[in-house]
Amino acid sequence: TYPEPQAGFEKLINLFNRHVDQFDPKDKANIFAFNADFDYGFLRKFFGRYSPPGNSGFRKYNLGNYFFTAPICIRHCYIWGVELGRLDPCDKYSLGALCAMHGIKFGAHDAMEDVKAMMKLYSVIERCV
């Protein structure tokens, strides 16, 4: 069973607060994901919906207080490698298709397997670009 969204939000904030000082503009995390725009958008909406109001009328917690606003998108990195002529093009630029093309084991629909596969794909990109 999953926690209620508000309880999940509070756990997430506690996790972020253990690793990032939200008031220090130089202490921010990066979103590093295969489709980073989707993940960043999801988090932005989640913060907008569940962050309580602060004293100044703004939200108490803001996504930008924890993350740099330029997420690192592995899918875009791969496509840039193709554009540079250093990686082979693919018919479909999904994580599954790119992993199959590069012989990377991929267990779809499992978050941790997605992360492991993405990191292996990033290693391919890093070697080629």
N, CA, C and O atoms as a printed pandas DataFrame, in Angstrom:
     atom_number atom_name residue_name chain_id  residue_number  x_coord  y_coord  z_coord
0              1         N          THR        A               1    0.839   -1.189    0.000
1              2        CA          THR        A               1    0.000    0.000    0.000
2              3         C          THR        A               1    0.881    1.248    0.000
3              4         O          THR        A               1    1.991    1.259    0.531
4              5         N          TYR        A               2    0.352    2.272   -0.603
5              6        CA          TYR        A               2    1.084    3.527   -0.714
6              7         C          TYR        A               2    0.562    4.520    0.320
7              8         O          TYR        A               2   -0.612    4.478    0.685
8              9         N          PRO        A               3    1.425    5.407    0.790
9             10        CA          PRO        A               3    0.940    6.432    1.731
10            11         C          PRO        A               3    0.046    7.436    0.999
11            12         O          PRO        A               3    0.105    7.562   -0.224
12            13         N          GLU        A               4   -0.765    8.131    1.755
13            14        CA          GLU        A               4   -1.551    9.226    1.187
14            15         C          GLU        A               4   -0.582   10.245    0.599
15            16         O          GLU        A               4    0.518   10.411    1.125
16            17         N          PRO        A               5   -0.963   10.933   -0.478
17            18        CA          PRO        A               5   -0.041   11.866   -1.131
18            19         C          PRO        A               5    0.570   12.912   -0.190
19            20         O          PRO        A               5    1.760   13.208   -0.297
20            21         N          GLN        A               6   -0.223   13.473    0.725
21            22        CA          GLN        A               6    0.324   14.488    1.632
22            23         C          GLN        A               6    1.396   13.878    2.536
23            24         O          GLN        A               6    2.426   14.505    2.784
24            25         N          ALA        A               7    1.161   12.669    3.026
25            26        CA          ALA        A               7    2.156   11.988    3.870
26            27         C          ALA        A               7    3.405   11.668    3.048
27            28         O          ALA        A               7    4.525   11.793    3.542
28            29         N          GLY        A               8    3.208   11.253    1.791
29            30        CA          GLY        A               8    4.345   10.990    0.904
30            31         C          GLY        A               8    5.142   12.254    0.645
31            32         O          GLY        A               8    6.372   12.218    0.604
32            33         N          PHE        A               9    4.447   13.376    0.469
33            34        CA          PHE        A               9    5.118   14.661    0.252
34            35         C          PHE        A               9    5.982   15.018    1.464
35            36         O          PHE        A               9    7.129   15.437    1.310
36            37         N          GLU        A              10    5.437   14.853    2.650
37            38        CA          GLU        A              10    6.186   15.178    3.870
38            39         C          GLU        A              10    7.423   14.292    4.008
39            40         O          GLU        A              10    8.475   14.773    4.428
40            41         N          LYS        A              11    7.318   13.014    3.664
41            42        CA          LYS        A              11    8.488   12.121    3.690
42            43         C          LYS        A              11    9.534   12.573    2.674
43            44         O          LYS        A              11   10.733   12.548    2.951
44            45         N          LEU        A              12    9.071   12.984    1.500
45            46        CA          LEU        A              12    9.974   13.460    0.455
46            47         C          LEU        A              12   10.713   14.716    0.914
47            48         O          LEU        A              12   11.923   14.830    0.717
48            49         N          ILE        A              13    9.997   15.649    1.520
49            50        CA          ILE        A              13   10.625   16.881    2.028
50            51         C          ILE        A              13   11.649   16.546    3.101
51            52         O          ILE        A              13   12.731   17.133    3.118
52            53         N          ASN        A              14   11.336   15.625    3.987
53            54        CA          ASN        A              14   12.305   15.223    5.021
54            55         C          ASN        A              14   13.562   14.637    4.387
55            56         O          ASN        A              14   14.672   14.920    4.837
56            57         N          LEU        A              15   13.395   13.826    3.349
57            58        CA          LEU        A              15   14.537   13.265    2.632
58            59         C          LEU        A              15   15.363   14.379    1.992
59            60         O          LEU        A              15   16.583   14.415    2.150
60            61         N          PHE        A              16   14.704   15.290    1.269
61            62        CA          PHE        A              16   15.410   16.407    0.635
62            63         C          PHE        A              16   16.150   17.249    1.664
63            64         O          PHE        A              16   17.293   17.647    1.441
64            65         N          ASN        A              17   15.493   17.522    2.802
65            66        CA          ASN        A              17   16.116   18.370    3.830
66            67         C          ASN        A              17   17.352   17.727    4.457
67            68         O          ASN        A              17   18.222   18.429    4.973
68            69         N          ARG        A              18   17.434   16.417    4.416
69            70        CA          ARG        A              18   18.632   15.736    4.942
70            71         C          ARG        A              18   19.833   15.907    4.009
71            72         O          ARG        A              18   20.978   15.762    4.436
72            73         N          HIS        A              19   19.571   16.214    2.738
73            74        CA          HIS        A              19   20.655   16.255    1.751
74            75         C          HIS        A              19   20.894   17.614    1.113
75            76         O          HIS        A              19   21.964   17.849    0.552
76            77         N          VAL        A              20   19.923   18.511    1.187
77            78        CA          VAL        A              20   20.038   19.812    0.524
78            79         C          VAL        A              20   19.596   20.907    1.489
79            80         O          VAL        A              20   18.569   20.780    2.156
80            81         N          ASP        A              21   20.375   21.978    1.559
81            82        CA          ASP        A              21   19.966   23.161    2.320
82            83         C          ASP        A              21   19.146   24.034    1.384
83            84         O          ASP        A              21   19.693   24.706    0.510
84            85         N          GLN        A              22   17.839   24.021    1.570
85            86        CA          GLN        A              22   16.959   24.733    0.642
86            87         C          GLN        A              22   17.196   26.241    0.613
87            88         O          GLN        A              22   16.746   26.915   -0.314
88            89         N          PHE        A              23   17.890   26.778    1.606
89            90        CA          PHE        A              23   18.130   28.218    1.660
90            91         C          PHE        A              23   19.490   28.625    1.095
91            92         O          PHE        A              23   19.790   29.815    0.995
92            93         N          ASP        A              24   20.308   27.647    0.728
93            94        CA          ASP        A              24   21.628   27.924    0.146
94            95         C          ASP        A              24   21.529   27.779   -1.371
95            96         O          ASP        A              24   21.324   26.671   -1.865
96            97         N          PRO        A              25   21.671   28.877   -2.122
97            98        CA          PRO        A              25   21.498   28.800   -3.584
98            99         C          PRO        A              25   22.538   27.933   -4.288
99           100         O          PRO        A              25   22.338   27.555   -5.442
100          101         N          LYS        A              26   23.639   27.612   -3.620
101          102        CA          LYS        A              26   24.658   26.768   -4.240
102          103         C          LYS        A              26   24.498   25.293   -3.878
103          104         O          LYS        A              26   25.150   24.435   -4.473
104          105         N          ASP        A              27   23.642   24.997   -2.916
105          106        CA          ASP        A              27   23.446   23.623   -2.456
106          107         C          ASP        A              27   22.144   23.085   -3.032
107          108         O          ASP        A              27   21.098   23.133   -2.386
108          109         N          LYS        A              28   22.222   22.575   -4.252
109          110        CA          LYS        A              28   21.048   22.042   -4.938
110          111         C          LYS        A              28   21.378   20.684   -5.539
111          112         O          LYS        A              28   22.535   20.386   -5.838
112          113         N          ALA        A              29   20.366   19.883   -5.708
113          114        CA          ALA        A              29   20.515   18.578   -6.350
114          115         C          ALA        A              29   20.186   18.713   -7.838
115          116         O          ALA        A              29   19.607   19.710   -8.272
116          117         N          ASN        A              30   20.560   17.704   -8.601
117          118        CA          ASN        A              30   20.212   17.653  -10.017
118          119         C          ASN        A              30   19.217   16.528  -10.253
119          120         O          ASN        A              30   19.291   15.478   -9.616
120          121         N          ILE        A              31   18.299   16.752  -11.158
121          122        CA          ILE        A              31   17.430   15.674  -11.615
122          123         C          ILE        A              31   18.141   15.051  -12.806
123          124         O          ILE        A              31   18.404   15.716  -13.808
124          125         N          PHE        A              32   18.439   13.793  -12.685
125          126        CA          PHE        A              32   19.185   13.040  -13.677
126          127         C          PHE        A              32   18.290   11.872  -14.052
127          128         O          PHE        A              32   18.199   10.901  -13.300
128          129         N          ALA        A              33   17.623   11.947  -15.204
129          130        CA          ALA        A              33   16.621   10.942  -15.553
130          131         C          ALA        A              33   16.597   10.706  -17.053
131          132         O          ALA        A              33   17.105   11.520  -17.824
132          133         N          PHE        A              34   16.005    9.586  -17.468
133          134        CA          PHE        A              34   15.928    9.288  -18.892
134          135         C          PHE        A              34   15.039   10.299  -19.609
135          136         O          PHE        A              34   15.410   10.813  -20.664
136          137         N          ASN        A              35   13.890   10.581  -19.050
137          138        CA          ASN        A              35   12.975   11.574  -19.617
138          139         C          ASN        A              35   12.784   12.655  -18.560
139          140         O          ASN        A              35   11.719   12.759  -17.951
140          141         N          ALA        A              36   13.815   13.452  -18.351
141          142        CA          ALA        A              36   13.874   14.383  -17.228
142          143         C          ALA        A              36   12.770   15.428  -17.244
143          144         O          ALA        A              36   12.317   15.853  -16.181
144          145         N          ASP        A              37   12.331   15.847  -18.410
145          146        CA          ASP        A              37   11.254   16.834  -18.466
146          147         C          ASP        A              37    9.983   16.287  -17.819
147          148         O          ASP        A              37    9.283   17.010  -17.110
148          149         N          PHE        A              38    9.690   15.019  -18.061
149          150        CA          PHE        A              38    8.519   14.390  -17.448
150          151         C          PHE        A              38    8.672   14.355  -15.937
151          152         O          PHE        A              38    7.758   14.743  -15.210
152          153         N          ASP        A              39    9.826   13.890  -15.458
153          154        CA          ASP        A              39   10.042   13.765  -14.014
154          155         C          ASP        A              39   10.004   15.130  -13.324
155          156         O          ASP        A              39    9.410   15.277  -12.256
156          157         N          TYR        A              40   10.641   16.125  -13.944
157          158        CA          TYR        A              40   10.649   17.463  -13.365
158          159         C          TYR        A              40    9.227   18.031  -13.339
159          160         O          TYR        A              40    8.821   18.643  -12.352
160          161         N          GLY        A              41    8.479   17.830  -14.411
161          162        CA          GLY        A              41    7.097   18.298  -14.456
162          163         C          GLY        A              41    6.227   17.626  -13.404
163          164         O          GLY        A              41    5.389   18.269  -12.772
164          165         N          PHE        A              42    6.433   16.325  -13.223
165          166        CA          PHE        A              42    5.681   15.593  -12.204
166          167         C          PHE        A              42    5.982   16.148  -10.816
167          168         O          PHE        A              42    5.069   16.400  -10.030
168          169         N          LEU        A              43    7.259   16.335  -10.521
169          170        CA          LEU        A              43    7.636   16.885   -9.213
170          171         C          LEU        A              43    7.104   18.303   -9.025
171          172         O          LEU        A              43    6.648   18.655   -7.937
172          173         N          ARG        A              44    7.158   19.112  -10.073
173          174        CA          ARG        A              44    6.663   20.486   -9.980
174          175         C          ARG        A              44    5.167   20.491   -9.625
175          176         O          ARG        A              44    4.733   21.265   -8.771
176          177         N          LYS        A              45    4.390   19.635  -10.277
177          178        CA          LYS        A              45    2.960   19.548   -9.977
178          179         C          LYS        A              45    2.721   19.005   -8.566
179          180         O          LYS        A              45    1.826   19.468   -7.859
180          181         N          PHE        A              46    3.516   18.033   -8.170
181          182        CA          PHE        A              46    3.388   17.441   -6.840
182          183         C          PHE        A              46    3.661   18.505   -5.771
183          184         O          PHE        A              46    2.926   18.604   -4.788
184          185         N          PHE        A              47    4.713   19.293   -5.966
185          186        CA          PHE        A              47    5.019   20.375   -5.027
186          187         C          PHE        A              47    3.880   21.400   -5.019
187          188         O          PHE        A              47    3.462   21.854   -3.954
188          189         N          GLY        A              48    3.382   21.762   -6.197
189          190        CA          GLY        A              48    2.311   22.744   -6.278
190          191         C          GLY        A              48    1.041   22.302   -5.583
191          192         O          GLY        A              48    0.303   23.120   -5.033
192          193         N          ARG        A              49    0.796   21.030   -5.611
193          194        CA          ARG        A              49   -0.446   20.513   -5.025
194          195         C          ARG        A              49   -0.345   20.266   -3.523
195          196         O          ARG        A              49   -1.313   20.499   -2.800
196          197         N          TYR        A              50    0.807   19.800   -3.039
197          198        CA          TYR        A              50    0.886   19.342   -1.651
198          199         C          TYR        A              50    1.730   20.212   -0.723
199          200         O          TYR        A              50    1.718   19.988    0.487
200          201         N          SER        A              51    2.450   21.181   -1.239
201          202        CA          SER        A              51    3.218   22.059   -0.365
202          203         C          SER        A              51    2.274   23.039    0.326
203          204         O          SER        A              51    1.506   23.736   -0.338
204          205         N          PRO        A              52    2.327   23.094    1.655
205          206        CA          PRO        A              52    1.431   24.017    2.360
206          207         C          PRO        A              52    1.855   25.470    2.142
207          208         O          PRO        A              52    3.009   25.732    1.802
208          209         N          PRO        A              53    0.934   26.412    2.334
209          210        CA          PRO        A              53    1.303   27.823    2.191
210          211         C          PRO        A              53    2.291   28.228    3.288
211          212         O          PRO        A              53    2.217   27.756    4.422
212          213         N          GLY        A              54    3.205   29.104    2.919
213          214        CA          GLY        A              54    4.160   29.632    3.895
214          215         C          GLY        A              54    3.663   30.946    4.468
215          216         O          GLY        A              54    2.552   31.384    4.169
216          217         N          ASN        A              55    4.492   31.571    5.292
217          218        CA          ASN        A              55    4.119   32.817    5.961
218          219         C          ASN        A              55    3.917   33.973    4.989
219          220         O          ASN        A              55    3.105   34.861    5.250
220          221         N          SER        A              56    4.642   33.976    3.870
221          222        CA          SER        A              56    4.587   35.106    2.942
222          223         C          SER        A              56    3.503   34.952    1.875
223          224         O          SER        A              56    3.407   35.777    0.967
224          225         N          GLY        A              57    2.696   33.912    1.979
225          226        CA          GLY        A              57    1.666   33.685    0.973
226          227         C          GLY        A              57    2.123   32.758   -0.136
227          228         O          GLY        A              57    1.295   32.247   -0.890
228          229         N          PHE        A              58    3.426   32.532   -0.251
229          230        CA          PHE        A              58    3.953   31.583   -1.227
230          231         C          PHE        A              58    3.944   30.197   -0.607
231          232         O          PHE        A              58    3.696   30.039    0.588
232          233         N          ARG        A              59    4.212   29.212   -1.419
233          234        CA          ARG        A              59    4.294   27.846   -0.904
234          235         C          ARG        A              59    5.471   27.731    0.071
235          236         O          ARG        A              59    6.507   28.370   -0.111
236          237         N          LYS        A              60    5.293   26.916    1.096
237          238        CA          LYS        A              60    6.350   26.727    2.093
238          239         C          LYS        A              60    7.563   26.044    1.470
239          240         O          LYS        A              60    8.704   26.376    1.789
240          241         N          TYR        A              61    7.308   25.092    0.585
241          242        CA          TYR        A              61    8.392   24.368   -0.077
242          243         C          TYR        A              61    8.265   24.589   -1.581
243          244         O          TYR        A              61    7.173   24.504   -2.142
244          245         N          ASN        A              62    9.376   24.870   -2.212
245          246        CA          ASN        A              62    9.396   25.127   -3.642
246          247         C          ASN        A              62   10.408   24.183   -4.266
247          248         O          ASN        A              62   11.507   24.013   -3.738
248          249         N          LEU        A              63   10.053   23.575   -5.368
249          250        CA          LEU        A              63   10.950   22.629   -6.036
250          251         C          LEU        A              63   12.308   23.264   -6.322
251          252         O          LEU        A              63   13.343   22.612   -6.181
252          253         N          GLY        A              64   12.304   24.533   -6.723
253          254        CA          GLY        A              64   13.554   25.234   -7.013
254          255         C          GLY        A              64   14.444   25.446   -5.816
255          256         O          GLY        A              64   15.620   25.776   -5.974
256          257         N          ASN        A              65   13.912   25.263   -4.616
257          258        CA          ASN        A              65   14.750   25.362   -3.417
258          259         C          ASN        A              65   15.631   24.130   -3.239
259          260         O          ASN        A              65   16.613   24.168   -2.498
260          261         N          TYR        A              66   15.286   23.049   -3.910
261          262        CA          TYR        A              66   16.020   21.791   -3.758
262          263         C          TYR        A              66   16.790   21.374   -5.003
263          264         O          TYR        A              66   17.791   20.665   -4.902
264          265         N          PHE        A              67   16.337   21.802   -6.172
265          266        CA          PHE        A              67   16.938   21.337   -7.419
266          267         C          PHE        A              67   17.341   22.495   -8.311
267          268         O          PHE        A              67   16.680   23.533   -8.338
268          269         N          PHE        A              68   18.435   22.308   -9.044
269          270        CA          PHE        A              68   18.746   23.209  -10.137
270          271         C          PHE        A              68   17.642   23.023  -11.171
271          272         O          PHE        A              68   17.121   21.918  -11.321
272          273         N          THR        A              69   17.287   24.064  -11.871
273          274        CA          THR        A              69   16.121   23.997  -12.759
274          275         C          THR        A              69   16.431   23.452  -14.152
275          276         O          THR        A              69   15.549   23.437  -15.011
276          277         N          ALA        A              70   17.633   23.016  -14.388
277          278        CA          ALA        A              70   17.974   22.413  -15.679
278          279         C          ALA        A              70   18.210   20.923  -15.456
279          280         O          ALA        A              70   19.340   20.504  -15.204
280          281         N          PRO        A              71   17.138   20.112  -15.548
281          282        CA          PRO        A              71   17.337   18.671  -15.356
282          283         C          PRO        A              71   18.206   18.076  -16.459
283          284         O          PRO        A              71   18.221   18.569  -17.587
284          285         N          ILE        A              72   18.915   17.030  -16.126
285          286        CA          ILE        A              72   19.794   16.354  -17.075
286          287         C          ILE        A              72   19.017   15.180  -17.666
287          288         O          ILE        A              72   18.669   14.232  -16.963
288          289         N          CYS        A              73   18.752   15.260  -18.970
289          290        CA          CYS        A              73   17.922   14.271  -19.655
290          291         C          CYS        A              73   18.808   13.325  -20.469
291          292         O          CYS        A              73   19.448   13.742  -21.435
292          293         N          ILE        A              74   18.840   12.061  -20.076
293          294        CA          ILE        A              74   19.675   11.062  -20.751
294          295         C          ILE        A              74   19.196   10.838  -22.183
295          296         O          ILE        A              74   20.011   10.629  -23.082
296          297         N          ARG        A              75   17.896   10.878  -22.400
297          298        CA          ARG        A              75   17.361   10.730  -23.761
298          299         C          ARG        A              75   17.897   11.838  -24.666
299          300         O          ARG        A              75   18.323   11.567  -25.788
300          301         N          HIS        A              76   17.878   13.072  -24.191
301          302        CA          HIS        A              76   18.416   14.183  -24.982
302          303         C          HIS        A              76   19.919   14.025  -25.204
303          304         O          HIS        A              76   20.422   14.318  -26.289
304          305         N          CYS        A              77   20.630   13.566  -24.182
305          306        CA          CYS        A              77   22.077   13.348  -24.335
306          307         C          CYS        A              77   22.346   12.333  -25.441
307          308         O          CYS        A              77   23.265   12.510  -26.241
308          309         N          TYR        A              78   21.538   11.262  -25.484
309          310        CA          TYR        A              78   21.719   10.258  -26.529
310          311         C          TYR        A              78   21.473   10.873  -27.904
311          312         O          TYR        A              78   22.258   10.669  -28.830
312          313         N          ILE        A              79   20.397   11.617  -28.031
313          314        CA          ILE        A              79   20.062   12.232  -29.325
314          315         C          ILE        A              79   21.154   13.210  -29.756
315          316         O          ILE        A              79   21.472   13.286  -30.943
316          317         N          TRP        A              80   21.729   13.954  -28.823
317          318        CA          TRP        A              80   22.850   14.846  -29.160
318          319         C          TRP        A              80   24.030   14.042  -29.683
319          320         O          TRP        A              80   24.715   14.461  -30.616
320          321         N          GLY        A              81   24.266   12.865  -29.066
321          322        CA          GLY        A              81   25.327   11.991  -29.547
322          323         C          GLY        A              81   25.086   11.532  -30.975
323          324         O          GLY        A              81   26.026   11.420  -31.761
324          325         N          VAL        A              82   23.819   11.264  -31.315
325          326        CA          VAL        A              82   23.452   10.901  -32.688
326          327         C          VAL        A              82   23.710   12.085  -33.613
327          328         O          VAL        A              82   24.287   11.926  -34.688
328          329         N          GLU        A              83   23.280   13.270  -33.191
329          330        CA          GLU        A              83   23.471   14.467  -34.018
330          331         C          GLU        A              83   24.953   14.770  -34.256
331          332         O          GLU        A              83   25.328   15.295  -35.305
332          333         N          LEU        A              84   25.785   14.433  -33.275
333          334        CA          LEU        A              84   27.231   14.629  -33.426
334          335         C          LEU        A              84   27.883   13.531  -34.258
335          336         O          LEU        A              84   29.066   13.624  -34.586
336          337         N          GLY        A              85   27.122   12.487  -34.603
337          338        CA          GLY        A              85   27.656   11.379  -35.378
338          339         C          GLY        A              85   28.459   10.392  -34.551
339          340         O          GLY        A              85   29.226    9.606  -35.106
340          341         N          ARG        A              86   28.298   10.416  -33.247
341          342        CA          ARG        A              86   29.072    9.531  -32.372
342          343         C          ARG        A              86   28.273    8.361  -31.823
343          344         O          ARG        A              86   28.837    7.431  -31.246
344          345         N          LEU        A              87   26.960    8.407  -32.002
345          346        CA          LEU        A              87   26.089    7.307  -31.591
346          347         C          LEU        A              87   25.183    6.959  -32.767
347          348         O          LEU        A              87   24.832    7.824  -33.569
348          349         N          ASP        A              88   24.811    5.691  -32.861
349          350        CA          ASP        A              88   23.946    5.243  -33.951
350          351         C          ASP        A              88   22.508    5.669  -33.702
351          352         O          ASP        A              88   22.031    5.632  -32.567
352          353         N          PRO        A              89   21.812    6.078  -34.772
353          354        CA          PRO        A              89   20.396    6.428  -34.619
354          355         C          PRO        A              89   19.564    5.191  -34.308
355          356         O          PRO        A              89   19.989    4.059  -34.543
356          357         N          CYS        A              90   18.387    5.427  -33.783
357          358        CA          CYS        A              90   17.479    4.345  -33.401
358          359         C          CYS        A              90   16.087    4.696  -33.922
359          360         O          CYS        A              90   15.738    5.873  -34.013
360          361         N          ASP        A              91   15.295    3.688  -34.262
361          362        CA          ASP        A              91   13.941    3.947  -34.756
362          363         C          ASP        A              91   13.072    4.606  -33.691
363          364         O          ASP        A              91   12.218    5.437  -34.002
364          365         N          LYS        A              92   13.291    4.233  -32.445
365          366        CA          LYS        A              92   12.481    4.750  -31.339
366          367         C          LYS        A              92   13.425    5.071  -30.185
367          368         O          LYS        A              92   14.207    4.215  -29.770
368          369         N          TYR        A              93   13.362    6.282  -29.667
369          370        CA          TYR        A              93   14.280    6.700  -28.601
370          371         C          TYR        A              93   13.652    6.509  -27.223
371          372         O          TYR        A              93   13.595    7.435  -26.415
372          373         N          SER        A              94   13.185    5.295  -26.978
373          374        CA          SER        A              94   12.685    4.933  -25.649
374          375         C          SER        A              94   13.821    4.242  -24.901
375          376         O          SER        A              94   14.784    3.776  -25.509
376          377         N          LEU        A              95   13.702    4.183  -23.595
377          378        CA          LEU        A              95   14.737    3.513  -22.802
378          379         C          LEU        A              95   14.860    2.052  -23.225
379          380         O          LEU        A              95   15.969    1.540  -23.377
380          381         N          GLY        A              96   13.729    1.383  -23.415
381          382        CA          GLY        A              96   13.756   -0.023  -23.815
382          383         C          GLY        A              96   14.423   -0.240  -25.158
383          384         O          GLY        A              96   15.230   -1.157  -25.312
384          385         N          ALA        A              97   14.093    0.598  -26.136
385          386        CA          ALA        A              97   14.670    0.451  -27.479
386          387         C          ALA        A              97   16.166    0.721  -27.471
387          388         O          ALA        A              97   16.929   -0.008  -28.104
388          389         N          LEU        A              98   16.592    1.756  -26.767
389          390        CA          LEU        A              98   18.028    2.078  -26.730
390          391         C          LEU        A              98   18.814    1.020  -25.963
391          392         O          LEU        A              98   19.936    0.680  -26.336
392          393         N          CYS        A              99   18.218    0.501  -24.886
393          394        CA          CYS        A              99   18.898   -0.560  -24.144
394          395         C          CYS        A              99   19.036   -1.815  -25.012
395          396         O          CYS        A              99   20.093   -2.447  -25.022
396          397         N          ALA        A             100   17.978   -2.178  -25.738
397          398        CA          ALA        A             100   18.037   -3.357  -26.623
398          399         C          ALA        A             100   19.118   -3.161  -27.675
399          400         O          ALA        A             100   19.875   -4.085  -27.972
400          401         N          MET        A             101   19.191   -1.972  -28.232
401          402        CA          MET        A             101   20.175   -1.676  -29.270
402          403         C          MET        A             101   21.612   -1.836  -28.764
403          404         O          MET        A             101   22.504   -2.221  -29.520
404          405         N          HIS        A             102   21.824   -1.541  -27.492
405          406        CA          HIS        A             102   23.173   -1.593  -26.916
406          407         C          HIS        A             102   23.403   -2.811  -26.025
407          408         O          HIS        A             102   24.399   -2.876  -25.305
408          409         N          GLY        A             103   22.475   -3.783  -26.071
409          410        CA          GLY        A             103   22.651   -5.031  -25.329
410          411         C          GLY        A             103   22.573   -4.867  -23.821
411          412         O          GLY        A             103   23.209   -5.618  -23.081
412          413         N          ILE        A             104   21.811   -3.904  -23.363
413          414        CA          ILE        A             104   21.657   -3.647  -21.929
414          415         C          ILE        A             104   20.392   -4.340  -21.444
415          416         O          ILE        A             104   19.315   -4.151  -22.008
416          417         N          LYS        A             105   20.530   -5.140  -20.400
417          418        CA          LYS        A             105   19.374   -5.825  -19.816
418          419         C          LYS        A             105   18.423   -4.772  -19.246
419          420         O          LYS        A             105   18.839   -3.846  -18.550
420          421         N          PHE        A             106   17.139   -4.938  -19.559
421          422        CA          PHE        A             106   16.159   -3.949  -19.132
422          423         C          PHE        A             106   14.885   -4.633  -18.679
423          424         O          PHE        A             106   14.240   -5.328  -19.464
424          425         N          GLY        A             107   14.515   -4.444  -17.420
425          426        CA          GLY        A             107   13.259   -4.968  -16.872
426          427         C          GLY        A             107   12.252   -3.840  -16.774
427          428         O          GLY        A             107   12.216   -3.115  -15.780
428          429         N          ALA        A             108   11.438   -3.693  -17.799
429          430        CA          ALA        A             108   10.491   -2.574  -17.866
430          431         C          ALA        A             108    9.514   -2.587  -16.694
431          432         O          ALA        A             108    9.216   -3.634  -16.119
432          433         N          HIS        A             109    9.028   -1.407  -16.360
433          434        CA          HIS        A             109    8.004   -1.189  -15.334
434          435         C          HIS        A             109    8.491   -1.504  -13.927
435          436         O          HIS        A             109    7.696   -1.885  -13.067
436          437         N          ASP        A             110    9.764   -1.353  -13.689
437          438        CA          ASP        A             110   10.342   -1.499  -12.356
438          439         C          ASP        A             110   11.282   -0.320  -12.179
439          440         O          ASP        A             110   12.279   -0.205  -12.892
440          441         N          ALA        A             111   10.974    0.549  -11.239
441          442        CA          ALA        A             111   11.711    1.812  -11.106
442          443         C          ALA        A             111   13.216    1.601  -10.929
443          444         O          ALA        A             111   14.014    2.287  -11.568
444          445         N          MET        A             112   13.606    0.672  -10.082
445          446        CA          MET        A             112   15.036    0.476   -9.845
446          447         C          MET        A             112   15.715   -0.110  -11.078
447          448         O          MET        A             112   16.854    0.247  -11.379
448          449         N          GLU        A             113   15.038   -1.001  -11.792
449          450        CA          GLU        A             113   15.597   -1.541  -13.035
450          451         C          GLU        A             113   15.754   -0.434  -14.071
451          452         O          GLU        A             113   16.730   -0.417  -14.821
452          453         N          ASP        A             114   14.787    0.498  -14.116
453          454        CA          ASP        A             114   14.898    1.646  -15.021
454          455         C          ASP        A             114   16.150    2.455  -14.714
455          456         O          ASP        A             114   16.881    2.854  -15.620
456          457         N          VAL        A             115   16.388    2.691  -13.433
457          458        CA          VAL        A             115   17.569    3.472  -13.024
458          459         C          VAL        A             115   18.849    2.745  -13.414
459          460         O          VAL        A             115   19.768    3.357  -13.958
460          461         N          LYS        A             116   18.917    1.457  -13.145
461          462        CA          LYS        A             116   20.121    0.682  -13.487
462          463         C          LYS        A             116   20.375    0.695  -14.997
463          464         O          LYS        A             116   21.505    0.886  -15.445
464          465         N          ALA        A             117   19.311    0.491  -15.769
465          466        CA          ALA        A             117   19.450    0.489  -17.230
466          467         C          ALA        A             117   19.869    1.868  -17.722
467          468         O          ALA        A             117   20.724    1.983  -18.600
468          469         N          MET        A             118   19.271    2.911  -17.161
469          470        CA          MET        A             118   19.606    4.273  -17.571
470          471         C          MET        A             118   21.083    4.576  -17.290
471          472         O          MET        A             118   21.753    5.202  -18.111
472          473         N          MET        A             119   21.581    4.141  -16.154
473          474        CA          MET        A             119   22.985    4.393  -15.823
474          475         C          MET        A             119   23.920    3.636  -16.768
475          476         O          MET        A             119   24.976    4.153  -17.132
476          477         N          LYS        A             120   23.546    2.429  -17.166
477          478        CA          LYS        A             120   24.350    1.691  -18.144
478          479         C          LYS        A             120   24.311    2.388  -19.506
479          480         O          LYS        A             120   25.327    2.467  -20.196
480          481         N          LEU        A             121   23.144    2.886  -19.887
481          482        CA          LEU        A             121   23.035    3.629  -21.139
482          483         C          LEU        A             121   23.857    4.916  -21.065
483          484         O          LEU        A             121   24.500    5.298  -22.043
484          485         N          TYR        A             122   23.839    5.580  -19.922
485          486        CA          TYR        A             122   24.646    6.794  -19.758
486          487         C          TYR        A             122   26.134    6.469  -19.934
487          488         O          TYR        A             122   26.876    7.269  -20.503
488          489         N          SER        A             123   26.570    5.312  -19.455
489          490        CA          SER        A             123   27.968    4.900  -19.633
490          491         C          SER        A             123   28.307    4.760  -21.116
491          492         O          SER        A             123   29.398    5.132  -21.547
492          493         N          VAL        A             124   27.361    4.220  -21.895
493          494        CA          VAL        A             124   27.552    4.114  -23.349
494          495         C          VAL        A             124   27.713    5.511  -23.952
495          496         O          VAL        A             124   28.623    5.751  -24.745
496          497         N          ILE        A             125   26.837    6.412  -23.574
497          498        CA          ILE        A             125   26.872    7.795  -24.074
498          499         C          ILE        A             125   28.203    8.433  -23.709
499          500         O          ILE        A             125   28.858    9.050  -24.548
500          501         N          GLU        A             126   28.594    8.281  -22.464
501          502        CA          GLU        A             126   29.825    8.900  -21.958
502          503         C          GLU        A             126   31.064    8.408  -22.730
503          504         O          GLU        A             126   31.964    9.192  -23.032
504          505         N          ARG        A             127   31.101    7.119  -23.041
505          506        CA          ARG        A             127   32.238    6.568  -23.787
506          507         C          ARG        A             127   32.296    7.099  -25.213
507          508         O          ARG        A             127   33.379    7.287  -25.767
508          509         N          CYS        A             128   31.136    7.340  -25.801
509          510        CA          CYS        A             128   31.078    7.729  -27.208
510          511         C          CYS        A             128   31.158    9.227  -27.456
511          512         O          CYS        A             128   31.655    9.670  -28.491
512          513         N          VAL        A             129   30.676    9.987  -26.517
513          514        CA          VAL        A             129   30.621   11.431  -26.720
514          515         C          VAL        A             129   31.773   12.060  -25.969
515          516         O          VAL        A             129   31.933   13.281  -25.993
